[in-house]
């Protein structure tokens, strides 16, 4: 990925609350439009199961 796509954050390793909220929104939107992998990811995350996203694009 390029620097423009992900701004440098220094030593911060975890995403911000806004970034997490945006990721959930993207996942919900993908699930709402019929993405099977997004639906599976939402179920797994809600039930605190590990995710194995080897070859799936959400």
C-alpha positions, 0 to 999 in steps of 0.5 A, spaced: 500 500 500 502 506 498 503 512 503 497 516 500 492 510 502 495 510 509 497 516 513 503 515 517 501 514 525 508 514 528 508 509 534 500 508 534 499 500 532 491 500 534 486 503 529 482 509 532 475 509 534 473 512 527 477 507 523 474 502 527 467 505 526 468 506 518 470 499 517 464 496 521 460 501 516 463 498 510 462 491 512 455 492 514 454 495 507 457 490 503 453 485 507 447 489 506 448 488 498 449 481 498 456 479 500 456 472 503 463 473 505 461 480 509 455 476 512 459 471 514 464 476 517 459 479 521 456 473 524 463 470 526 465 477 529 458 478 533 459 471 536 467 472 537 469 466 532 476 467 529 476 469 522 479 466 516 480 470 510 484 467 506 482 468 499 475 472 500 475 479 498 470 483 503 
